[in-house]
Amino acid sequence: MQEDEFLDAVQQRTGLESRDQAYTITSAVLGVFGQRITEGEAENIASQLPAHIDDVLLSKNAEAEEFSPDEFVERVGARIATQSDITAPTIEIYIRGVMTVLGEAVSGSELDDAREQFPNEFDSLFEPVDMTEQQH
């Protein structure tokens, strides 16, 4: 999947108005996702992503950080702080949209390996976004 295809898919899944917004949201979500998984897993997934999207997944930390689903949402929100009127449910839709596209862009086994690093309480953040859910 090319960068344009990836961002177009994120834009469609999340209902964002522009590709720039899709890139901002994608960077925020993958950046936080990359903090929560091991370095090796992040590298495996990043190797299957388009340029400019792959590097946001790679955390500066070698170890995976442990944090809750609420903190995941908060961290994504902090990275997109320019949109101050954004609510947690909207951020969750953005996370789900990006993760849905990520699942389409990389092999299932790589994403499954990364998902195993998350407790079950994260499952709702990784539910695929149905195209009829486009809200924001």
N, C-alpha and C positions, 0 to 999 in steps of 0.2 A: 504494500500500500504506500503510495506517495504522500508527501506532506499535504498537498492540496486536498487529496481524497480524504485523508485523516481528519483534517480541520473541517471540511465540508460535512463529513459524517457527524462530527461533534456538534457543529452548528445545527444540523437537522435534529439530532437527538435531544438537544437542550433548548431549542427555540431561540438561540442567540441571534442577534441582528446582523453581526458581521463576522468575518473571518478573523479579524483582529481580536474580537472578544473571545472567539473560540480558541485562539492561540493562548490568550491570557488564562482562560479557565483550564485548558489542557495543561499548561505549564504549572499552574497552581496545584491541580489534582495530582499530576504525576510527580511533582516535586515532593509532596507530602507522602504519597504512596512509596516513593523511593526511600524516604526516611524510615519507613515502617518495615521494609523488607531487607534481607541481607544483601550485602554488596554484590555477591556472586549472582544472586537471583536478579537483581536490578540490571547487572551487565548482560545476563542472558536475554532478558526481555528487551533491553535497549538495543541489542544487536539486531533485532527484528523490526525496529521502528525507523521511520524516515529521519533524515538529518534534521537538526534543529529541534526535534521532539525528543530524540534519544537522550541527549545530554541532560535534560531537565530531570530525568528519572534517576540519574546517578547522584547519590548523596555524597557529601564530603566525609561522612562517617563510615567507617568500615563495619561497625556493628549496627544492627537494626534497633531502632528505638521502640520502646513499648509505650503506647498511649491508647486511650479509649476512642470509640467511635465519635463521641462528642468532641474530643480534642482534635480528631482528624478533621471534622467539619470546621471547627474553630480555626485550625491552622490554614485550611484552604481559604476560609473567609479573610484571614489576615493577609494572605498573599494577593487577594483581589480587593483590598481595602478601598480602592478608588471608587468602587461601587458601594457606597456606605448604606444604601437602602436595601441591601440584599439580606434575605432572611435565611435562617438555618434550613427550612424545608426547600428553598430554592437552591441553596448550596448542595443539598443532598441530591436533587435532580441533576445538577451539574456533575457531581461526582459519579452518579450512576450512568450518566450519558457518556462521560469520558471512559469509564471502565467498560461500558458496553462496546465502544469503538476499539478500545485496547484489546478486548477479547476477540474482536473480528480481525485485528491486525497481526496478532501473534499466535503461535501455535497453542492449542488448548493446554498441552501439557506444561508449557512454561508458566502460563497464567495460573494453572491449578497448583503448581509447585509454590508459587508466591502466595496464593490464597491460603495454603496450608499454614502459613505463618501468622494468620489472623484468627483470633477466637471467633466462635459462632456469632457473637454479638455484632460483628461487622457485616453479617450476611445481607442485611437490608441495604447497605451502601453499594453492594455489588450486584443487586438484582438488575437484570437488563431493563433498559428503558424501552417501552413499547412506543412505537411511532405515534400512537394516539395520545400519548401523555404530554406532548409538547406544550409545556406551560412554563411560565416564569414570572 
